[in-house]
Amino acid sequence: MAKGLIRYWAAARAAAGVAEEPYDAATLEEALTAAGSGRGGEFERVLARSSFLVDGAPVGTRDHASIELTDGATVEVLPPFAGG
């Protein structure tokens, strides 16, 4: 298991109720599943629409179970933003 930080932006921050939180997970899928535990459906809806960065690298359409996390990594949760 790796330990790191999840940062939430905009609507993801509002749905999570925090700006950031630690994770203890081997993969992005495990980290997001743990983060969603005990949070309502709005959090799940925001995650379903969000993009993710791991240490600044876009995850894109890759399976979250295939994204291995390392100690000290930062996961950024980026919901769709209006404007540009």
N, C-alpha and C positions, 0 to 999 in steps of 0.2 A: 504494500500500500504506500502511496505517496501522499505527502501533506503539502498543501498549497493554499491558494486564495481564489475565491470566486468574487468577481466584481460585477455588480448589476448597474445598468445604465437606464435612465429615463423610465419607461413603463415597467421594465423589469425590476427596477429599484422600488417602485411603488407597490408592485405585486408581492415582492419579497419582504418588504417592510424594513429592509436594511440595505446599506450601500455595498457592503461586502461581508463575506463570512469565510471561515476556513473550510477546507475539504480534507477528507482522508479517504482516498479512493485510488484504484489502479487505472481506471479509464474515465473518459469524459461521461459516458453513460452512467457509470456508478456514481460519479459526483453529482450529476444532475438529478438522478433518482433520489439520492439522499437529501439533496437540497429541497426537493419537492415534498418530502415526507412531512405531513402535518400542515401543509399549506393548501389553500383552497384551489378551486378550479380556475380562478383568474390567473394564478401563477402558472399553471399548466398551459393555459391558452397563450400566455405571453411567451413561454419557452417554445411552444410549437411554431411560433412566427419568428423567433429570434435567430440571429446569426451568432456564431461563436468564434472567438479567437483564443488560441492557446499560446501563451508567450508571444503574442503579436502576430502569429501565423493563422490565417483563416482556415477554418475547418471545412467550409464549403459543404458539399453534399456527402462527404465521407460518413460512413456508419460511426456513430458515437462510441460504439463498443470497440471499434478498432483504434481509437485515439488513446494511446497510452499517456498517462500523466506522470510527471517526474516530481521529485521533491523540490519544492520552491516554485513550481510553475504557477502562473496566473491564468485563470480562465475568465474571459470577458463575455458577458451576456449582453448582446446588442439587439434590442427590439427594432422594428422598422421605425425610421425617423421621418418626419415630415420636413419638407424643404430640401435644402441642399447646399 
